Amino acid sequence: MTVYVLRRLTAGLVLAVLVTMITFLLLSTSFDDVASSVLGNGATPQQIAAQKALMGLDRPVAIQYLDWLSHAVRGDLGASYFTSEPVRSALTARLGVTLSIVVVALLATSVISVALGVAAAARGGAVDRFAQGAAMVGYLVPSLLVAIALVYVLAIRLHLFPATGYTAFGDSPGRWASSIAIPVVALMMGGVASLTSQIRGTMIGELRKDYVRTLRTRGIPTRSIVLRHALRNAAGPALTVLSLEFIQMLGGALIIEQIFALPGFGQYAFNASLQGDMPIIMGISLFGVLLVVAVNLVVDLLGGWLNPKARMVR
């Protein structure tokens, strides 16, 4: 297992280098625009060239990237071109906002999907039809449309939740929960649909296998068969879907934060993209890749714990 973890960490670091390298190459085509934005619209070509030299953007792209990478390895992600704010501290401050939305949405998605999927597979009938209908609604109805409807009903009409803004958990847990409630629901709609369908299908397959029939003949309660045996065997594919949902939610949070005025990665990335603030964009790319690598590693380890055969293969 240790060798497997080291292999995955190495692959994750290689992925981080490749993603940041490609991002840097794409950003290098707009160096002139960045220097012009820093100086203002009235800058002359000579002033733009001088500003590029001052910012180090006149050097070969490969040298610039290697310089950025050498600093990033030491934890130095540079500073914003426009505010001079250190990127690392800015991202760390905003990471909690984004993760609070994504993690809560992921946990809620897991609980609801497991409950619906297991109940649909084990009971069938009306419960199964309800689960499939709920999944279909999640697939067909856009999350943003749901968010708009919830804002109108719960925030504007009933005043139960704030429409925009964010309250830190340390300031007030209650107001924190209220401030992320609607964004979390909007973020988890698609995830509940796909994960419920996955768990339902896998559980139906497990409940039809011979070992389940054997357990039934031995008088083991149905509840124990479903939760202790079938669900554990069905958890592997569901964890894979859950890791993909985390990636989608992380990307969706960038949009959700902009809509609900939440001070997370989304708003920060949006403003940086408009300005071409390369240090911020590179820092966000690096943070995003490392988060995805870490979650995938945790999911793989959980899958190995749930399925000993998977550990033997690895």
N, C-alpha and C positions, 0 to 999 in steps of 0.2 A: 504493500500500500504506500509506503514511503517513496519508493521509486516512482510509482504512478503519480503521486502528488508532485514530485519534483519535475516529472515530465510535463505535466499539465501547466505548472508554473512557468517552465521554460517556454512552452508553446504560447502561453499568454503574453510573456514579455516580447517574444518575436512578433506576435500579432500587434501589440502596442506600438512597436517600432514601425511596422509596416503601415498601420493606420495613420500615425502621426507623420510619417514620411510622405504619404500620398496627400494628406491634408496640407502639408507645407508646400508641396509642389503646386497644388491647385491655388493656394494663396499667393504664390510667388508671381502669378500673372497680374496681380493688382497692386504691386509695390508703388507704381507711379500714382495710383489713385489714393493710396494711404498717405503718401507724403503730401499730396495736394490737399487732402482732407485736414491734415494737421496744420498746414499753413493757411488754409482758407481759399476761397474761390479766386482771389486776385493774385495768386502766386504766379510768378514767371517761370518758364522752363529752367532757368538758371537756379532760381531759388528751390525749385522742386528737386533738382539734381543735388544741390548742396544739402537739402534736408535728408535725402536718401542716404547720402554719405555719412551724415551725422547719426542716422539711425542704424547704420550698418547694412542697409538694404542694397548697396551697390556691389557687394561682394558676390562671388559665385554662390548659387543656390545651395549646392552641396556643402560648402563651407558654413553657410548660415545654419543649415539644418544640424550639422554635426556640433556646431557651437551651442545651439539650443538644446540638443540632446544631452551634451555633456553637463550643462547646467541643470537640466531636468532630473538627471540621475542623482544629483546632489540635493534635489528638492527645491531648486530655484527655477521658477517658471517665468521669471521676468516681471515686468510691470506694464500696465496699460499705456498705450501710446498717448491716450487723451487725458487720463486722470492721474497717471503715475502711481496708481494704487497697485501694490503687489498682487499678482494674479493668484498666488497660492492662498494668501489669507482671504482674498475676496471669494474664491471658490469654496474654501473651507466654511466660511460664514454662511454661504448659500446652500451648501450641501445638505444641511439638516432640513431645510424647507423641502427640497426636492425629494429626499429620501423619506421624509415623514409622509408625504402624499403617496409615493410609490409603494412603500412597505405596508402601509395601512391598506391600500387598495389590493395589494398582493395577498395579504392575510385574509381580508374579507372575501376575496375571490376564491381562495382555497377553501375556506369554511363553507361558503354557500355552494360551491361547485361539488364538493365532496358530499354534502348533505343531499343535494338534488340528484347527483349522479348515482349514488349508492341506493337511495330510496327508489329511484326510477327502475334500476336494474333488479332490485330485490323484490319489489312489490308489483311492478307493472301496472296495468290498468290505468285508472285516472291519474295516479301519481306520475306514471311514465308519460302520459300525454301532457300533463302540466309541465314537466321538466323539458320535454321536447319543444313545447310552445314557448316557454320562457327562453330557451336557447335560441329559437328562431327569431324572437323579438330582439334579442341581443345582437344577432347577426344583421338583421335588416334595419333596425333603427339606429341612425348615426348618434354617436356619443354626444356630440356637440348639441344636437337637437334635444336630447334628454337634459343636458345641462341647462339649456335655455329655458326649457319647460320648468325645471326644478327651481331655477332662479326666480322665474316669474311667480310661481305658486308659493314656494317656501320662503323666499327672501322678500319679494316685493309685496305680495298680497297678504301673506300670513306673518311676515316679519319673524320667522323662527330662526333663520340663519342669515349671516351677512352675505351680501351679493359679491363683494370683493374684499380684498385685504387679508392679512395674516397676523395671527397672534402667536407668539412663541409659547411652547409648552411650559417653560419655566415661569412665564409671566402669569398664565392662567390656563390650567389644563382644560377647563370647561370651554373657554373662548377659543382655545386652540382647536378642540374637537369641532366646534361650530364653524370655524373658519375653513377647515379642510373637508367638511362633510360633503358638500355639493361637488367639489372637484374630484373627490375620491369616487363618488358614485359615477360621475361621467367617465372616469378613467377605467373603471372595472367592468363596464357593460360588455364590451367585446370579450374580455377575458373570461367572464362567467359563462358566456355562451360556448366558447371553444373548449374550455376545461370541463364543463358539465357534459358535453357531448363525448369527449374523450373518456372520462371516467365511466359514464354509462355504457359505452360500447365495450370497453375493456372488462368491466365488471360482468356484463352479460356473458362474455366469452369465458371468464373464469368460473362463473357459476354453472356453466354447462360441462365443465371438465370432470374427469373420472374421480379425482381426489375429493371433490365436493360431494359426489354421490356416496363415496366411501365414508366420509365423515358423517353424512346424514344417517347412513345405516347403523353407525355406531352410537346413535342417539345424541350426538353433540348438538346443542341448541343452534337454531338458524342464526341468531344474532352473533354468536361466537364464530360461526363459519364465515359469515359475511365480513365482520369487522377484523377478526384476527388472522384469517387465512386469505380469503379472496381479495380483500382490500389491500393487504400487504403485497400480494403478487401483482396487483393492478397498479400499484403506486409508481412503478418505474416509468412507464410511458407518460403517466400524468405529471411526474416531476420534470420530464423533458419538455412537455407543453408549458409547464409553469415557468421554466427558465426562459423560454421564448416569449412568454407573456411579460416577464420582467423587462426584457429588451424593448418590447413594444410600449410598455407603460413608461419606460424611461424616455423614449422618444415622444410619446403622447404628453408627458408632463411638461415638456418644453412649450407645447402649444397651450395646454391648460393653464399654466402659470401666467402666460401672457394675457389670456382672456380674463382671468380672475385677479389679475394684479398681485400675484404672489411673488415675493422677492427670492426666487430660487434660480436654478440654472437657466430656465426658459427665458425670463426677462433679460437676464444678463447676456445670454447667448444671442438673443434677438438684437439687442442694442449693439453688441460687438460686431455682429454680421453686417449691420447697416453701415457701421463706421469702418469696417475692415480692420478691426483691432486684432492683429494677428496673435499677440501673446495670449489674449483671452481665449480666442478660438482654439489655439493649440492646447491650452490648459484644459478646456472643456473636453476636447477630443481625448486627451490622455486620461482624464478622470473617468469619462464614460467607458472607455475600453477596459480600464482596470476594474471598474464596478462589474461589468459584464463578465470578465474573466473570473472574478471572485465568486459571483453568484453561480456560474456554471460549475466551478470547482466544488462548491458546497452541495449543489444538486447531485453531482456525480458521487460524492462521498455519502450522501443520504441514500442514493440508489444502491450503492454497494452495501450499506448497512441493512437495508430492507431486503436485498436479494443477495445472499451469500455466493450464489453462482456467478454473479457479476464480479465479485471480488476475485474469484478464482480465475476468471478470464483475464482480468487486468494484471 
